[in-house]
Structures are given as structure tokens and as C-alpha cells.
Amino acid sequence: MSHQPSASVDRTDLPFSLGEGHTPLIRSRFIGPQAGLDQLHFKLESVNPTGSYKDRFAAAAINAMLRNGQTRVIASSSGNAGAALAAYCAAAGLDCEIAVVMLAPDSKLKQMQAYGARLTRIDGFGNDPDITERTMAFLKRLGDRPGAALQITAYRYCPIGMAGVEAISHELVEQAVAIGRRIEHVFVCAGGGGLGLAVARGFESAIRDRTLSHPPQIHCVQPQGNDTIAGPLRDGDLTARPCRSTTAISGLQVANVIDGNELLSACRASGGTGFLVTDERVYELQQLLAQKEGIFCEPAAAVGLAGALQAAQEGRLNRDAPVVCLITGSGFKDQTSLDRMVADQACPLLTLDAFQANHGGIS
Ligand SMILES: Cc1ncc(COP(=O)(O)O)c(C=O)c1O
């Protein structure tokens, strides 16, 4: 069921929020020290209201729509942006229609549906650059209709919503004060590159506002099966390149360049570089984050960490350099990756007697 806007609510000057942002920065207890990084930190974007950093985008985008009197969201999503937009639309009484990438995990689809959004999965969308480009062009036409707005988490399409994501860096500038050191490196996973670009722009604006004197190096980390930005950045190329995406990491299956050129330039200007990681390594670190740090995240959220550990192994990071990895989405987002993570763990159903017998017969 989709929601119709309720005429009785005056929304003209409501700063509309579900409590997004102000996410914690947690120091690694195990993974960092073990890798020779004493100051490895995780920014837990997974604790946002719908479980990912995309809530920051949705809040900014929906506020703008309410100010403009627009009532219908047209969106494309791999799941997280859709869930965020669906939730904020539900709360604001806006209609929400989402075209979803072909390989979006079931749990993300259901979360979007739970908030009442209308969904369609499009064959080839996300994997095939041509179909992806044509789908985007069609969505743009739908979003241009009166009362509607296209919401895609990329500067190329929606700079207003993306400005909301820049707050990640503003918060990091404040949180660095608590660490007592300036942050030297930030590792960001990338699909279309919008997130990394928002982080870079957030630091650039902090420099302009004089709340920061030296920006950190921004490093772009991608799965090998979606090397649109990280490889070209590392190889010294000037532009990103489209690919045929083969990674299984949801959220990072973005065959097209989108914000890639701008992100590549911003990372390079900051002194950062690109890292490519295997899907296997990502699943391994998703599990390690859960079992050694108590951080429950989806696979995409472990990609930044995979890059940081690769950088440490290559000797690119000083032991005491403050390093931040963004944990971009919650573990609840991707049931398939959880099934894989716990495949060898049993949860037997026992009688109480059998349970007691397993504990040496203590009653
Ligand atoms: C959990 C998660 N992390 C990272 C990203 C990557 O963002 P971008 O496509 O802006 O690079 C996404 C995008 O959907 C995501 O869902």
C-alpha cells in the first residue's frame, strides 16, 4: 500500500527528521591492533534509523521536497537508498516508487515494502551499463513530471540530497577532537562514488569554514568485480570507467561511472588512492567485525576495512595514524550473507532435560 499525502498537515517549515546522523566513532579493539594499526576507528553508519548512511540523503531530499510542495518520489536503488526514502516518505506522507537493481537482496526489498514503497526490479539494471544508463534516463523523465522528484544517491542526479551525506565528515571533524588527533586516512567503499565524494566534499567545506586545517587522505575501495574508480585511481588514470559488474556485494554493483570521475579527482587531490578487494575477503571481514568487534554490518560495510588492511599490509599506514573506516550499513540488510556467515553453526532444538545433560546435569 502506498501513502497519499495528507492535506491536513502543514509541512512548510518542518525540519523533517527520523533521528539520522550523529553516529558513533568506535576504536577497534582487535582488528586494528592485530594489523599494526593502533588508531583504527569505525564510524557506525549502520545505526541510522533504517540501518544505513542513506538516511542522511533521504532526510535532506525529503525536506527539500516538502519545501517545494512535491509529493511523489521516483527512485532507483540497490536497497539502502530505497529503504531510507521509503521510510521518510512513509513518515512525511509522500508517495514512493522505486526501480530496484536486479540483484538486490531480499531483506532490502522487504524493508522497502514494509514502509509501503512500490517496487519493480529491472532485468540487467545495476549489472549492464547500457540497461542501467537507459533505466536512469527513463527514471529521470518520470521524475521530471509535476509534483514528482527523482531521488538517486549521486551528485550527478541529486546534489541536494547528497549534501546531507557530507555531514559524515563534519561529525568526524568534531569526533577527532575526542581522539585528540586529526584523522589522517578515511577508507570509503564505492559503487557509483557518491558516498566517497560526499565525504571528500564534507572535509573540503570544513577547510573552508576553518573547522579543519588538514583534510585526511580519502581512499576509495571497491570489489575487484566492480572496478570503475579504484583501479584507475591507483593506476594514475584521469577518469573512471564503466564495467560489467560481477561482484556479489550488494550496494556496490554499479556498472556505470556516475560520480566516479569527481571522486577519483577528489581522492587524488587528498593524497588518497584506490584499493581493490575480493568478495571472499569482504565476507571474511564482515564475520571478523561481528565476532571480534561486535559490529554487525552488511558486506559492503566491510569493504572500507578490507582496503585499510590492504594499505597496512603494503606499509602505507603508520602504526599510530588515526584511520577511519565507514561501516555503511547494518547486518540486517543482507540475510544471504548472514546465512553464509553462520552456515556451520548449529542451533539445535533440545528438550530441557537434554540441555541440562549437555551442561553436566546441573539442574
Ligand atoms: C551499504 C552501502 N555502502 C556503500 C554504498 C556505495 O555508495 P556509492 O554508490 O555512492 O559509492 C552503498 C550504495 O548503495 C551502500 O548501500
The ligand as an SDF file (V2000), in Angstrom:
LIG
                    3D

 16 16  0  0  0  0  0  0  0  0999 V2000
   25.8790   -0.0330    2.3510 C   0  0  0  0  0  0  0  0  0  0  0  0
   26.4020    0.7890    1.2090 C   0  0  0  0  0  0  0  0  0  0  0  0
   27.6760    1.1850    1.2580 N   0  0  0  0  0  0  0  0  0  0  0  0
   28.2140    1.9140    0.2400 C   0  0  0  0  0  0  0  0  0  0  0  0
   27.4650    2.2620   -0.8700 C   0  0  0  0  0  0  0  0  0  0  0  0
   28.1610    2.9900   -2.0050 C   0  0  0  0  0  0  0  0  0  0  0  0
   27.7160    4.2320   -2.2890 O   0  0  0  0  0  0  0  0  0  0  0  0
   28.0430    4.9200   -3.6930 P   0  0  0  0  0  0  0  0  0  0  0  0
   27.2580    4.1980   -4.7520 O   0  0  0  0  0  0  0  0  0  0  0  0
   27.5860    6.3150   -3.5030 O   0  0  0  0  0  0  0  0  0  0  0  0
   29.5040    4.8220   -3.9370 O   0  0  0  0  0  0  0  0  0  0  0  0
   26.1200    1.8860   -0.9390 C   0  0  0  0  0  0  0  0  0  0  0  0
   25.2840    2.2580   -2.0890 C   0  0  0  0  0  0  0  0  0  0  0  0
   24.2150    1.7950   -2.2940 O   0  0  0  0  0  0  0  0  0  0  0  0
   25.5780    1.1260    0.1220 C   0  0  0  0  0  0  0  0  0  0  0  0
   24.3060    0.7090    0.0990 O   0  0  0  0  0  0  0  0  0  0  0  0
  1  2  1  0
  2  3  1  0
  2 15  2  0
  3  4  2  0
  4  5  1  0
  5  6  1  0
  5 12  2  0
  6  7  1  0
  7  8  1  0
  8  9  2  0
  8 10  1  0
  8 11  1  0
 12 13  1  0
 12 15  1  0
 13 14  2  0
 15 16  1  0
M  END
$$$$
